[in-house]
């Protein structure tokens, strides 16, 4: 799970393959990134779900959505996929080998 983390990494295109390599075959990774929220010092990048899919190339996008906040996504996991608001997220799977 990487919630509100990727936007703080200087070179996420280098970190993403390393993160992907830690997923076991058949495993999943949940990534959330703010979108409309105000930026702050150390906040370097923003990506829509399609950008996250490109960043984590090689993983299969299981689901993507926008939701009001990462906290709400965890609290209200059954409904947040239907909410379009302020954060991009994706659940990616490493293919079985």
C-alpha distances in whole Angstrom, upper triangle without the diagonal:
4,6,10,9,11,14,15,15,19,19,15,17,18,14,13,15,14,10,11,14,11,11,13,16,15,11,9,6,5,6,8,11,15,18,21,20,22,21,22,23,20,18,19,18,17,17,17,15,18,17,14,15,18,15,13,17,17,14,16,14,14,14,14,15,16,16,17,14,11,13,15,12,11,15,16,14,17,19,16,16,20,20,20,20,18,15,14,11,10,9,10,12,14,17,19,22
4,7,6,7,10,11,12,15,15,12,15,15,12,11,14,13,9,11,14,12,12,16,18,18,14,11,8,6,5,6,8,12,15,18,17,19,18,18,19,16,15,16,14,14,14,15,14,17,15,12,14,16,13,12,16,17,15,16,15,16,15,14,15,15,15,16,13,10,12,15,13,12,16,17,16,19,20,17,17,21,20,20,19,16,13,12,10,10,10,12,14,15,19,21,24
4,5,8,10,11,12,16,17,14,17,18,14,14,17,16,13,15,18,16,16,19,22,21,17,14,10,8,6,5,6,9,12,15,14,16,15,16,17,15,13,15,14,13,13,14,14,17,16,13,15,18,15,15,18,20,18,19,16,17,15,14,14,13,12,13,10,6,9,12,10,10,13,15,14,17,18,15,15,19,17,17,16,13,10,10,9,10,11,14,16,18,22,24,27
4,6,7,8,10,14,15,13,16,17,14,14,18,17,14,17,20,19,19,22,24,24,20,17,14,11,8,6,5,6,10,13,11,13,12,12,14,12,10,11,11,10,11,13,14,17,15,13,16,18,15,16,19,21,19,21,18,19,17,15,15,13,13,12,9,7,10,13,12,13,16,17,17,20,20,16,17,20,18,17,15,12,9,10,10,12,14,16,19,21,25,27,30
4,6,6,7,11,12,10,13,14,11,11,15,14,12,14,17,16,17,21,23,23,20,17,13,11,8,8,7,9,12,15,14,15,13,13,13,11,9,10,10,11,12,14,15,17,15,12,16,17,14,14,18,20,18,20,19,20,19,17,17,16,16,16,13,11,13,16,15,15,18,20,19,23,23,19,20,23,21,20,19,15,12,12,12,13,15,16,19,20,24,26,28
4,5,5,9,9,6,10,11,9,9,12,12,10,13,16,16,16,20,22,22,19,17,13,12,8,8,7,9,12,15,14,15,13,14,14,11,9,9,7,8,9,12,13,14,12,9,13,13,10,11,15,17,16,18,17,19,18,16,16,16,17,17,15,13,16,18,17,18,21,22,21,24,24,20,20,23,21,20,19,15,12,11,11,12,14,15,18,19,22,25,27
4,6,8,9,8,11,13,11,12,15,16,14,16,19,19,20,24,26,26,23,20,16,14,11,9,7,8,10,13,12,12,10,11,11,8,6,5,4,6,8,12,13,15,12,11,15,15,12,14,17,20,19,21,19,21,20,17,17,16,16,16,14,13,16,19,18,19,22,23,22,25,25,21,21,23,21,20,18,14,11,11,12,14,17,18,21,22,25,29,30
4,6,9,8,12,13,11,13,16,16,14,17,20,19,21,25,27,28,24,22,18,16,13,12,10,11,13,15,14,14,11,10,9,6,5,6,7,9,12,15,17,19,16,14,18,18,14,16,19,22,21,24,22,24,23,20,20,19,19,19,16,15,18,20,20,21,23,25,24,28,27,24,24,27,25,23,21,17,15,15,15,17,19,20,23,24,27,30,32
4,6,5,9,9,8,10,13,13,12,15,17,17,19,23,25,26,23,21,17,17,13,13,12,13,15,18,17,17,14,13,12,8,8,7,8,11,13,16,17,18,15,14,17,16,13,14,17,20,20,22,21,24,23,21,22,21,22,22,19,18,20,23,22,22,26,27,26,29,29,26,25,28,27,25,23,20,17,16,16,18,19,19,22,22,26,28,30
4,6,9,9,9,12,14,14,15,17,19,20,22,26,28,29,26,24,20,20,17,17,14,16,17,20,19,18,15,14,12,9,9,7,8,12,14,18,19,20,16,15,18,17,14,16,18,21,22,24,24,26,26,23,24,23,24,25,22,21,24,26,25,26,29,31,29,33,32,29,28,31,29,27,25,22,19,19,19,20,22,22,24,24,28,31,31
4,5,6,7,9,11,12,13,15,17,18,20,23,25,27,24,22,19,19,16,17,15,17,18,21,21,20,17,17,16,12,12,9,9,12,13,17,18,18,14,13,16,14,11,13,15,18,19,22,21,24,24,22,23,23,25,25,23,22,25,27,26,27,30,31,29,32,32,29,28,31,29,27,26,23,20,18,19,19,21,20,22,22,25,28,29
4,5,5,6,9,10,10,12,14,15,17,21,22,23,21,19,15,15,12,13,12,15,16,19,19,20,17,17,17,13,12,10,8,10,11,14,15,15,11,10,13,11,8,10,12,15,15,18,18,21,21,19,20,20,22,23,21,19,22,24,22,23,27,28,26,29,29,25,24,27,26,24,23,20,17,15,15,15,17,16,19,19,22,25,26
4,6,6,7,9,10,11,13,15,17,20,21,23,21,19,16,17,14,16,15,17,18,21,22,23,20,21,20,17,15,12,11,13,12,15,15,14,11,10,12,9,6,8,10,13,14,17,17,20,21,19,21,21,24,25,23,22,25,27,25,26,29,30,28,30,30,27,26,29,28,26,25,22,19,17,17,16,18,16,18,18,20,23,24
4,6,6,7,9,11,12,14,16,19,21,23,21,19,17,18,16,17,17,20,21,24,24,25,22,22,21,17,17,14,13,16,15,18,18,18,14,13,14,13,9,10,12,14,15,19,19,22,23,22,24,24,26,28,25,23,26,29,26,27,31,32,29,32,32,29,28,31,30,29,28,25,22,20,19,18,19,18,19,18,21,23,24
4,6,5,6,9,10,11,13,17,19,20,18,17,14,15,13,15,15,18,19,23,23,23,21,21,20,16,15,14,13,15,15,17,17,17,14,12,14,13,9,10,12,14,14,18,18,20,21,20,22,22,24,25,23,20,23,26,23,24,27,29,26,29,30,27,26,29,28,27,26,23,20,18,17,16,17,16,17,16,19,22,23
4,5,5,6,9,10,11,15,16,18,16,14,11,12,11,13,13,17,18,22,22,24,21,22,21,18,17,15,13,14,13,15,14,14,12,9,10,10,6,6,9,10,10,14,14,17,18,17,19,20,22,24,22,19,22,24,22,22,26,27,24,27,27,24,23,26,26,25,24,22,18,16,14,13,14,12,14,13,16,19,20
4,5,5,6,9,10,13,14,16,15,14,12,14,13,16,17,21,22,26,26,27,25,26,25,21,20,18,17,18,16,18,17,16,14,12,12,11,8,7,8,9,10,13,15,18,19,19,22,23,25,27,25,22,25,27,24,25,28,29,26,29,30,27,25,29,29,28,28,25,22,19,17,16,15,13,13,12,14,17,17
4,5,5,7,10,13,15,17,15,14,12,15,14,17,18,21,23,27,27,28,25,26,25,21,20,19,18,19,18,20,19,19,17,14,15,15,11,10,12,12,12,16,17,19,21,21,23,25,26,28,25,22,25,27,25,24,28,29,27,29,31,28,27,30,30,29,29,27,23,21,19,17,17,14,15,13,16,18,18
4,5,5,7,11,13,15,12,11,9,11,11,14,15,19,21,25,24,26,24,24,24,20,19,18,17,18,17,18,17,18,16,13,13,14,11,9,11,12,11,14,15,17,18,18,20,22,23,25,22,19,22,24,21,21,24,26,23,26,27,24,23,27,27,26,26,24,20,18,15,14,13,12,12,11,15,17,18
4,5,6,9,10,12,10,9,8,11,11,15,16,20,22,26,26,28,26,27,26,23,22,20,19,19,17,18,16,16,15,12,12,12,10,7,9,8,7,11,12,14,16,17,20,21,23,25,23,20,23,25,22,21,25,26,23,25,26,24,23,26,27,26,26,24,21,18,15,13,12,9,9,8,11,13,14
4,6,8,9,12,11,11,11,14,15,18,20,24,26,29,29,31,29,29,29,25,24,23,22,22,21,22,20,20,19,16,15,15,13,10,11,10,10,13,15,17,19,20,23,25,27,29,27,23,26,28,25,24,28,29,26,28,30,27,26,30,30,30,30,28,24,22,19,17,15,12,11,9,12,13,13
4,6,9,12,9,10,9,13,14,17,19,23,26,29,29,31,29,29,28,25,24,24,22,23,22,23,21,22,20,17,17,18,15,12,14,13,12,15,16,17,20,20,23,25,26,28,25,22,24,26,23,22,26,27,24,26,28,26,25,29,29,30,30,28,24,22,19,17,15,13,12,10,13,14,14
4,6,8,6,7,7,11,13,16,19,23,25,29,29,31,29,30,30,27,25,25,23,23,21,22,19,20,20,16,15,17,15,12,13,12,10,12,14,14,17,18,21,23,24,27,24,21,23,24,21,20,24,25,21,24,26,24,23,26,27,28,28,27,23,20,17,15,12,10,8,6,10,11,12
4,6,5,8,10,14,16,20,23,26,28,32,32,34,33,34,34,30,29,29,27,27,25,25,22,23,23,19,18,20,18,15,16,13,11,13,15,16,18,20,23,26,27,29,27,24,26,27,24,22,26,26,23,25,27,26,25,28,30,30,31,30,26,24,20,17,14,12,9,7,9,9,10
4,5,9,11,15,17,21,24,28,30,33,34,36,35,36,36,33,31,30,28,28,25,25,22,23,23,20,18,20,19,15,15,12,10,12,14,14,18,20,24,26,28,31,29,26,27,28,25,24,27,28,24,25,28,27,25,28,30,30,32,31,27,24,21,18,15,12,8,5,6,5,6
4,7,10,14,17,20,23,27,29,32,33,35,35,36,36,33,31,31,28,27,25,24,21,22,22,19,17,20,19,15,16,13,10,10,13,12,15,18,21,24,26,29,27,24,26,26,23,22,25,25,21,22,25,24,22,25,27,28,30,29,26,23,19,16,12,10,6,5,5,5,8
4,7,10,13,17,20,24,26,29,30,32,31,32,33,30,28,28,26,25,23,22,19,20,21,17,16,19,18,14,15,13,10,11,12,11,14,16,19,22,23,26,24,21,22,23,20,19,22,22,19,20,23,22,20,24,25,26,27,27,23,20,17,14,10,8,6,6,8,8,11
4,7,10,13,17,20,22,26,26,29,28,29,30,27,25,25,23,22,20,19,16,17,18,14,14,16,15,12,14,13,9,9,10,9,11,13,16,18,19,22,20,17,19,20,16,16,19,19,16,17,19,18,17,20,22,22,24,23,19,17,13,10,7,6,4,6,9,11,14
4,6,10,13,17,19,23,23,25,24,26,26,23,21,21,19,18,16,16,14,16,15,12,12,15,13,10,13,12,9,10,10,10,11,12,14,16,17,20,18,14,17,18,14,14,18,18,15,17,19,17,16,20,20,21,21,20,16,14,10,8,6,5,6,8,12,14,17
4,7,10,14,16,19,19,22,22,23,24,22,19,20,17,16,14,14,12,14,14,11,12,15,13,11,14,15,12,12,10,10,10,10,11,13,14,16,14,11,13,14,11,11,15,15,12,15,16,14,13,17,17,17,18,16,13,11,7,6,4,7,9,12,15,17,20
4,7,10,13,16,16,19,18,20,21,18,16,16,14,12,11,11,10,12,12,8,10,13,11,10,13,15,12,13,11,12,11,9,11,11,12,14,12,9,13,14,11,12,16,16,14,17,17,14,13,17,16,16,16,14,10,8,5,5,6,8,11,14,17,20,22
4,7,9,13,13,15,15,17,19,17,14,15,12,10,10,10,9,13,12,9,12,14,13,13,16,18,15,16,13,14,12,10,9,9,9,11,9,7,10,11,9,11,14,15,13,16,16,12,12,15,14,14,13,11,7,6,4,7,9,11,15,17,21,23,26
4,6,10,10,12,12,14,15,14,11,11,9,7,7,8,9,12,11,9,12,14,12,13,17,19,17,18,15,17,14,12,11,9,10,11,9,8,12,13,12,14,16,17,16,19,18,14,14,17,15,14,12,9,6,5,6,9,12,14,18,20,23,26,29
4,6,6,9,9,11,14,13,10,11,9,7,8,9,11,14,13,12,15,17,15,17,20,23,21,21,18,19,17,14,12,9,9,9,7,8,11,12,12,14,17,17,17,20,18,14,15,17,14,12,10,6,4,6,9,12,15,18,21,24,27,30,32
4,6,8,9,13,15,15,11,12,9,6,7,7,10,13,12,12,15,16,16,18,20,23,22,22,19,20,17,14,11,9,9,9,10,11,14,15,14,17,19,19,19,21,19,15,15,17,14,11,9,5,5,6,10,13,17,19,23,25,28,31,34
4,6,9,12,16,16,13,14,12,9,10,10,13,16,15,16,19,20,19,21,24,27,25,25,22,23,20,16,14,10,10,9,10,13,15,15,16,19,20,20,20,22,20,16,17,17,14,11,8,5,7,9,13,16,20,22,26,29,31,35,37
4,6,10,13,14,11,13,12,10,12,13,16,18,17,17,21,22,21,22,25,28,27,27,24,25,22,18,16,12,11,9,9,11,13,14,15,18,19,19,20,23,21,17,18,19,16,13,10,7,8,11,14,18,21,23,27,29,33,36,38
4,7,10,12,9,12,12,11,14,15,18,21,19,19,23,24,22,24,27,31,29,30,27,28,25,22,19,16,15,13,12,15,16,17,19,21,22,23,24,26,24,21,22,23,19,17,14,10,11,14,17,21,24,26,30,32,35,38,41
4,7,9,6,8,9,9,13,15,18,20,18,18,22,22,20,23,26,29,28,29,26,28,25,22,20,17,17,15,14,15,17,19,20,22,23,25,25,28,26,23,24,25,22,19,16,12,13,15,17,21,24,26,29,31,34,37,39
4,6,5,9,11,12,16,18,21,23,21,20,24,24,22,24,27,31,30,31,29,30,28,25,23,20,20,18,16,17,19,21,22,23,25,26,27,30,29,25,26,28,25,23,19,16,15,17,20,23,26,27,31,32,36,39,41
4,5,8,11,14,17,20,23,25,22,21,25,25,22,25,28,31,30,32,30,32,30,27,26,23,23,21,19,19,21,24,24,25,27,29,29,33,32,28,29,31,28,26,23,19,18,20,22,24,27,28,31,33,36,39,41
4,6,9,12,16,19,21,23,20,19,23,22,19,22,25,28,27,29,27,29,28,25,24,22,22,21,19,18,20,23,23,24,26,28,28,32,31,27,28,30,27,26,23,19,17,18,20,22,25,26,29,29,33,36,37
4,6,8,12,15,18,19,16,16,20,20,17,19,22,26,25,26,24,26,25,22,21,19,19,18,16,16,18,21,21,22,24,26,26,29,28,24,25,27,24,22,19,15,14,15,17,19,22,23,26,28,31,34,36
4,7,11,14,17,18,14,14,18,17,15,17,20,24,23,25,23,26,24,21,21,19,20,20,18,18,21,23,22,24,27,28,27,30,29,25,25,27,25,23,20,17,15,15,17,19,22,22,26,27,30,33,34
4,7,10,13,14,11,11,15,14,12,15,17,21,20,22,20,23,21,18,18,16,18,18,17,16,20,21,20,22,25,26,25,28,27,23,22,25,22,20,18,14,13,12,14,16,19,20,23,24,27,30,32
4,7,10,11,9,9,13,13,11,14,17,20,19,20,18,20,18,15,14,13,14,15,14,14,18,19,18,20,23,23,22,25,23,20,19,21,19,16,14,11,9,9,11,14,17,18,21,23,26,30,32
4,7,8,5,6,9,10,9,12,14,17,17,17,15,17,15,12,12,11,14,15,15,15,18,19,17,20,23,22,21,23,22,18,17,19,17,15,14,11,9,7,9,11,14,15,19,21,23,27,29
4,5,5,6,9,10,11,12,14,17,16,16,13,15,13,9,9,8,11,14,14,14,18,18,16,19,22,21,19,21,19,16,14,16,15,12,12,10,8,5,8,9,13,14,18,20,23,26,29
4,5,5,6,9,10,10,12,15,13,12,9,11,9,6,7,8,11,14,14,14,18,17,15,18,20,19,17,19,18,15,12,14,14,12,13,12,9,5,6,6,10,11,15,17,19,23,25
4,5,5,6,9,10,10,13,13,12,9,12,11,8,10,11,15,18,18,18,22,21,19,21,24,23,21,22,21,18,15,17,17,15,16,15,13,9,10,9,12,12,15,17,19,23,25
4,5,5,6,9,10,13,13,13,11,14,13,11,12,13,16,18,18,18,21,22,19,22,25,24,22,24,23,20,18,20,19,17,17,15,13,9,10,10,13,13,16,18,20,23,25
4,5,5,6,8,11,10,11,9,12,11,9,11,12,15,17,17,15,19,20,17,19,22,22,20,22,21,18,16,19,18,16,17,15,12,8,8,7,10,10,13,15,17,21,23
4,5,5,6,9,8,8,7,10,10,9,12,14,17,20,19,18,22,22,19,21,24,23,21,22,22,19,17,19,19,18,19,17,14,11,10,8,10,8,11,13,14,18,20
4,5,5,9,9,10,10,14,14,13,15,16,20,22,22,21,24,25,22,24,27,27,24,26,25,22,20,22,22,20,21,20,17,13,13,11,13,11,14,14,16,20,21
4,6,9,10,12,11,15,15,14,16,17,20,22,21,19,23,24,21,23,26,26,24,26,26,23,21,23,23,21,21,19,16,13,12,11,13,11,14,14,16,20,21
4,6,6,9,9,12,13,13,16,17,20,22,21,19,22,23,20,21,25,25,22,24,25,22,20,23,23,22,22,20,17,14,12,10,11,8,10,10,13,16,18
4,6,8,9,13,14,14,17,19,22,25,24,22,26,27,23,25,28,28,25,26,27,24,22,25,25,24,25,23,20,16,15,12,13,10,11,10,12,16,17
4,7,9,12,15,16,19,22,24,27,26,24,27,28,25,25,29,29,25,27,28,25,23,26,27,26,27,26,22,19,17,14,13,10,9,8,9,12,13
4,6,9,12,13,16,19,22,25,24,21,24,25,21,22,26,25,22,23,24,22,20,23,24,23,25,24,20,17,14,11,9,6,6,5,7,11,12
4,6,9,11,15,18,20,24,23,21,24,24,20,21,25,24,20,21,22,20,17,20,22,22,23,23,20,16,14,10,9,5,5,6,7,11,13
4,6,7,11,14,17,20,20,18,21,21,17,19,22,21,17,18,19,17,14,17,18,18,20,19,16,13,10,7,6,4,7,9,10,14,17
4,7,11,14,16,20,20,18,20,20,16,17,20,18,15,15,16,15,12,15,17,17,20,20,17,14,11,7,5,5,6,10,11,14,17
4,7,11,13,16,16,15,18,17,13,15,18,16,13,13,13,12,8,11,13,14,16,16,14,11,8,6,5,7,10,13,15,17,21
4,7,10,14,14,13,16,15,12,14,17,16,13,14,13,11,8,10,11,11,13,13,10,7,6,4,6,9,12,15,17,20,23
4,7,10,11,11,14,13,10,13,16,14,12,13,11,8,6,8,8,7,9,10,8,6,6,7,9,12,15,19,21,24,27
4,7,9,10,13,11,10,13,15,13,12,14,12,8,7,8,7,5,6,6,5,5,6,9,12,15,18,22,24,27,30
4,6,8,10,8,7,11,12,10,10,12,10,6,7,8,5,5,5,5,5,7,8,11,13,17,20,24,26,29,32
4,7,9,7,8,11,12,11,12,14,12,8,10,11,7,7,5,5,6,9,11,14,16,20,23,27,29,32,35
4,5,5,6,9,10,10,11,14,13,9,12,13,10,10,8,7,6,9,10,13,15,19,22,25,28,31,34
4,5,5,6,9,10,10,13,13,10,12,14,12,13,11,10,7,9,9,11,13,16,19,22,25,28,31
4,5,5,6,8,10,13,13,10,13,15,14,15,13,12,11,13,12,15,16,19,22,25,28,30,33
4,5,5,6,8,11,10,7,11,12,10,12,11,11,10,13,12,15,16,19,22,25,28,30,34
4,6,5,5,9,8,6,8,11,10,12,12,11,10,11,9,11,12,16,18,22,25,27,30
4,6,5,9,10,8,11,14,13,15,15,15,13,14,12,13,13,16,18,22,24,26,29
4,6,9,9,9,12,14,13,16,16,16,15,16,15,16,16,20,22,25,28,29,33
4,6,6,6,9,11,11,14,14,15,14,16,14,16,16,19,21,25,27,29,33
4,6,6,8,10,11,14,15,16,14,14,12,13,12,16,18,21,24,25,29
4,6,7,9,11,14,16,18,16,17,14,15,14,17,19,23,24,26,30
4,6,6,7,11,13,15,15,15,14,15,15,19,21,24,26,28,32
4,5,5,8,10,11,11,11,10,12,13,17,19,23,25,27,31
4,6,8,10,12,11,10,9,10,11,14,17,21,23,25,29
4,7,10,13,13,13,12,13,15,18,20,24,26,28,32
4,6,9,10,11,12,14,16,19,22,26,28,30,34
4,7,8,9,11,13,16,19,22,26,28,31,34
4,7,9,11,14,17,20,24,27,30,33,36
4,7,10,13,17,20,23,26,29,32,35
4,6,10,13,16,20,23,26,29,32
4,7,11,13,17,20,22,26,28
4,7,10,13,16,19,22,25
4,6,10,13,16,19,22
4,7,10,13,16,19
4,7,9,13,15
4,6,9,12
4,7,9
4,6
4
